[in-house]
Amino acid sequence: MEAPAVKGLRPEAEVMTRQRLPYFVGISGQTVGATGLSMHLVVIPAGGRADPHVHVGYETGIYVLEGRVCTRWGASLEHETVSEAGDFLFIPPGVPHEAINLSETEPARAIVARNDPAEQDKVEPYDPGRSALS
């Protein structure tokens, strides 16, 4: 049996996610063999936004590095919170949400951590107009 090893990596290429945002994939089951964690850099382009979506069965923690992001959430995306550089944001499992970069000229960047090493497999699109929660 191979002994556990510390692994370092530097993501060089962006990957388009199911949320329609570019990620730089860092720690995941696929990249380092993680079994309970994923951690990535997300970049929301100037004026960009995520498609509304739900994370099925896992928590998400976000730390904003640059920019201001409005996260709309709830069955009709009726609630919102604004996060800026230095802020943390917690998204519980199953909460419909979308992220919107409030700048039309600068990208927003954040570190995203989740308690699932294959979280992209459990992202579901969400249509607030057809909500089963409302």
N, C-alpha and C positions, 0 to 999 in steps of 0.2 A: 504494500500500500504506500502510495506517495504521500510524503509529509506535506501539510498545508504550507503554502508559500505566499509571501507578500508580493503583490503584483502592481506595478505602476503602468499607467498608459496616458497617452495624450491624444484625444480625439482630433482628427485632422479634417474629416469630411462631415458635412451636415447631412442629416437624414430627415426626410419629410415624414411627420407623424400622422396618425389618424386624426389628430386635432387640427391638422393642416398648419402646423408650425414647424420650423426647422429646429432640430435638436442636434447637439453634438453628444453622441452616446458615450457615457463614461463607464460607470460600474453597472453591470447587469449579469444575468445568468449567462448570456451569450459571450460577453467580452472577457469576464474573469472567473466565471463559474460561481458567481454569487448565488446563495440559496434563499435569501430573505431580504434583499435590498437592491434598489436601483438608484442611480444618481447621475443626472445629466445637466448639461447647460442648454437652456432654451433661449432662443433669440426671437423676439416678436418684432418684425420689421416696422419701420416708421409707418404709422397709420394702419398697421396690421391687427388682426384679431384671430383668435382660435375659433373653430367651428364649435357650436354648443355641443357638449358631450358629458358623459358620466363615466366615472372610474368604478368598475364593478369589483367590489371586495377588497379594496386596499386604500390606505390613507396616503395623502400627499402632503409633503412639507415643501414650501418654496421660500427661498431667500433672494430678494431682489438686489441685484448688483448695480444696475444702472436703469434709469428711466422711471416712468410712472405708469402703472397698469391698473385699469379698472377691471375688477372681477365681478361679473354679474352672476347671480346664483339664485336657485329656487325653482319651483315647478314651472313658473312663467318667466324665470330670470328677473324676478321683480325686486330682488335685493342687490345691493352693490357695496363693494368696499374698494378703496383706492390704496394701493401699496406703492411705495417708492424706495429708492436705494436705502438699504439698511433695515427694511421691514421684513418680517417673517409672515407667512400666510399658511394656514392649515385648512385643508379640504378633506372632510370626512368621506368615507366610501358612499357611493350612490347619490351624491348631491349634484344635480345638474348645474353646469356652470360654463362660462366662457370668459376668456381674458382678452382685453382690448388695450393696445398701446395708445396712450393718450397724446403722444407726440406725432405730429405729421412729418417731422424732420429727422428724428433720431431713433435708432432701435432701442428696445428695452431688453435687458439680459437678466436671467435669473438662474440660480441653481435649483433643481427640482430633485427631491428625494422621495422614494416610495418604498413601502414595505412589501414589495413584490419584485422579484428579479426579472419577470417577463411581463411587465405591466402593459405594454402596448397591445398585447393579445387580449386585454380586458378593457379596452376603451370602446365605449358604445356611442354612436352618434345620438344626439338628442334634439328633438323638435319640440320647442316649447308650445307650439300651436296644437300639438297632438299629445299632450302630456297625460300619462296615466296617473300622475300624481295630483293633478288638479281636480 
